[in-house]
Amino acid sequence: MIRTSLAASALLLALCGTASAADNAALKKCMDGANTTADMVNCNAKEAKVQDKRLNTAYKTALAAQEGARKQQLQDVQRLWIKYRDANCAFAGSATGGSIDQVNGSGCVLDMTQTRAQELEDLVGP
């Protein structure tokens, strides 16, 4: 059981905590200089704010491009996505009971927000 928990924790860390750093120079630089769990969480939170602004801009643009029922559908989907992201990342951020959970949770929020922003941007094209 402990082995399974450790393997799951390692997987969550790989998926949630570090995936964005590989694709994001600012995040990578911040993480490279992070010496504590709090530093890593702060790096994730700082970049999550950037991605949240990107998400909001993409959402407004995508919403403006929709007509009729599609506009309401996008609003409904976005509200559900926010609930899912928050629940999913709370789960990812509570896997081990250790301090790494904070990094996993904040990394999850960052990754999911970045991915969703790209999805919304792709709805309307360049």
C-alpha positions as a Markdown table, in Angstrom:
| # | Residue | x | y | z |
|---|---|---|---|---|
| 1 | Met | 0.0 | 0.0 | 0.0 |
| 2 | Ile | 2.8 | 2.4 | 0.9 |
| 3 | Arg | 4.6 | 1.6 | -2.4 |
| 4 | Thr | 1.4 | 2.3 | -4.3 |
| 5 | Ser | 1.0 | 5.6 | -2.5 |
| 6 | Leu | 4.6 | 6.6 | -3.2 |
| 7 | Ala | 4.3 | 5.6 | -6.9 |
| 8 | Ala | 1.1 | 7.7 | -7.2 |
| 9 | Ser | 2.7 | 10.6 | -5.5 |
| 10 | Ala | 5.7 | 10.5 | -7.9 |
| 11 | Leu | 3.3 | 10.3 | -10.8 |
| 12 | Leu | 1.3 | 13.3 | -9.6 |
| 13 | Leu | 4.5 | 15.3 | -9.1 |
| 14 | Ala | 5.6 | 14.4 | -12.6 |
| 15 | Leu | 2.3 | 15.4 | -14.1 |
| 16 | Cys | 1.3 | 18.4 | -12.0 |
| 17 | Gly | 4.4 | 19.9 | -10.4 |
| 18 | Thr | 6.9 | 20.1 | -13.2 |
| 19 | Ala | 5.3 | 19.7 | -16.5 |
| 20 | Ser | 4.9 | 23.5 | -17.1 |
| 21 | Ala | 8.5 | 24.3 | -16.1 |
| 22 | Ala | 9.8 | 22.4 | -19.2 |
| 23 | Asp | 7.7 | 24.6 | -21.5 |
| 24 | Asn | 8.0 | 27.9 | -19.7 |
| 25 | Ala | 11.3 | 29.7 | -19.3 |
| 26 | Ala | 10.2 | 32.1 | -16.6 |
| 27 | Leu | 8.8 | 29.2 | -14.5 |
| 28 | Lys | 11.9 | 27.1 | -15.1 |
| 29 | Lys | 14.2 | 30.0 | -14.0 |
| 30 | Cys | 12.0 | 30.5 | -10.9 |
| 31 | Met | 12.0 | 26.8 | -10.0 |
| 32 | Asp | 15.7 | 26.5 | -10.6 |
| 33 | Gly | 16.2 | 29.2 | -7.9 |
| 34 | Ala | 13.6 | 27.7 | -5.5 |
| 35 | Asn | 15.1 | 26.3 | -2.3 |
| 36 | Thr | 12.0 | 25.5 | -0.3 |
| 37 | Thr | 8.6 | 24.1 | -0.8 |
| 38 | Ala | 7.2 | 27.6 | -0.2 |
| 39 | Asp | 9.5 | 29.0 | -3.0 |
| 40 | Met | 8.2 | 26.3 | -5.4 |
| 41 | Val | 4.6 | 27.0 | -4.5 |
| 42 | Asn | 5.3 | 30.8 | -5.0 |
| 43 | Cys | 6.8 | 30.1 | -8.5 |
| 44 | Asn | 3.7 | 28.1 | -9.5 |
| 45 | Ala | 1.3 | 30.8 | -8.1 |
| 46 | Lys | 3.1 | 33.6 | -9.9 |
| 47 | Glu | 2.9 | 31.8 | -13.2 |
| 48 | Ala | -0.7 | 30.7 | -12.5 |
| 49 | Lys | -1.6 | 34.4 | -12.3 |
| 50 | Val | -0.1 | 35.0 | -15.7 |
| 51 | Gln | -1.9 | 32.0 | -17.1 |
| 52 | Asp | -5.2 | 33.1 | -15.4 |
| 53 | Lys | -5.0 | 36.4 | -17.2 |
| 54 | Arg | -4.4 | 34.6 | -20.4 |
| 55 | Leu | -7.3 | 32.3 | -19.7 |
| 56 | Asn | -9.7 | 35.2 | -19.0 |
| 57 | Thr | -8.7 | 37.0 | -22.2 |
| 58 | Ala | -9.1 | 33.8 | -24.2 |
| 59 | Tyr | -12.5 | 33.1 | -22.6 |
| 60 | Lys | -13.8 | 36.6 | -23.4 |
| 61 | Thr | -12.6 | 36.3 | -27.0 |
| 62 | Ala | -14.1 | 32.9 | -27.4 |
| 63 | Leu | -17.3 | 33.9 | -25.8 |
| 64 | Ala | -17.6 | 37.0 | -28.2 |
| 65 | Ala | -17.1 | 34.7 | -31.1 |
| 66 | Gln | -20.0 | 32.4 | -30.2 |
| 67 | Glu | -23.6 | 32.9 | -31.3 |
| 68 | Gly | -26.9 | 31.8 | -29.9 |
| 69 | Ala | -27.0 | 28.6 | -27.8 |
| 70 | Arg | -23.2 | 28.1 | -28.3 |
| 71 | Lys | -22.6 | 31.2 | -26.1 |
| 72 | Gln | -24.6 | 29.8 | -23.2 |
| 73 | Gln | -23.0 | 26.4 | -23.7 |
| 74 | Leu | -19.5 | 27.9 | -23.4 |
| 75 | Gln | -20.5 | 29.8 | -20.3 |
| 76 | Asp | -21.8 | 26.6 | -18.8 |
| 77 | Val | -18.8 | 24.5 | -19.8 |
| 78 | Gln | -16.4 | 27.1 | -18.4 |
| 79 | Arg | -18.2 | 27.2 | -15.0 |
| 80 | Leu | -18.0 | 23.4 | -14.9 |
| 81 | Trp | -14.4 | 23.4 | -15.9 |
| 82 | Ile | -13.5 | 25.7 | -13.1 |
| 83 | Lys | -15.2 | 23.5 | -10.6 |
| 84 | Tyr | -13.5 | 20.4 | -12.1 |
| 85 | Arg | -10.1 | 22.1 | -12.0 |
| 86 | Asp | -10.5 | 23.2 | -8.4 |
| 87 | Ala | -11.6 | 19.7 | -7.3 |
| 88 | Asn | -9.0 | 17.9 | -9.3 |
| 89 | Cys | -6.2 | 20.0 | -8.1 |
| 90 | Ala | -7.4 | 19.8 | -4.5 |
| 91 | Phe | -7.3 | 16.0 | -4.9 |
| 92 | Ala | -3.8 | 16.2 | -6.5 |
| 93 | Gly | -2.7 | 18.5 | -3.7 |
| 94 | Ser | -3.7 | 16.0 | -0.9 |
| 95 | Ala | -2.2 | 12.8 | -2.1 |
| 96 | Thr | 0.6 | 12.2 | 0.5 |
| 97 | Gly | -0.2 | 14.4 | 3.4 |
| 98 | Gly | 3.3 | 15.9 | 3.0 |
| 99 | Ser | 4.6 | 19.3 | 2.0 |
| 100 | Ile | 5.1 | 18.2 | -1.6 |
| 101 | Asp | 1.3 | 18.2 | -1.8 |
| 102 | Gln | 1.4 | 22.0 | -1.9 |
| 103 | Val | 3.7 | 21.9 | -4.9 |
| 104 | Asn | 1.6 | 19.3 | -6.6 |
| 105 | Gly | -1.7 | 21.2 | -6.0 |
| 106 | Ser | -0.3 | 24.6 | -7.2 |
| 107 | Gly | 1.4 | 23.0 | -10.2 |
| 108 | Cys | -1.9 | 21.3 | -11.1 |
| 109 | Val | -3.7 | 24.6 | -11.1 |
| 110 | Leu | -1.0 | 26.1 | -13.2 |
| 111 | Asp | -1.0 | 23.3 | -15.7 |
| 112 | Met | -4.7 | 23.0 | -16.1 |
| 113 | Thr | -5.2 | 26.7 | -16.4 |
| 114 | Gln | -2.5 | 26.9 | -19.1 |
| 115 | Thr | -4.0 | 24.0 | -21.0 |
| 116 | Arg | -7.5 | 25.5 | -20.8 |
| 117 | Ala | -6.3 | 28.9 | -22.0 |
| 118 | Gln | -4.8 | 27.2 | -25.0 |
| 119 | Glu | -8.1 | 25.3 | -25.7 |
| 120 | Leu | -10.0 | 28.5 | -25.6 |
| 121 | Glu | -7.5 | 30.3 | -27.9 |
| 122 | Asp | -7.8 | 27.4 | -30.3 |
| 123 | Leu | -11.6 | 27.9 | -30.5 |
| 124 | Val | -11.1 | 31.2 | -32.4 |
| 125 | Gly | -7.7 | 30.6 | -34.0 |
| 126 | Pro | -4.8 | 33.1 | -34.3 |
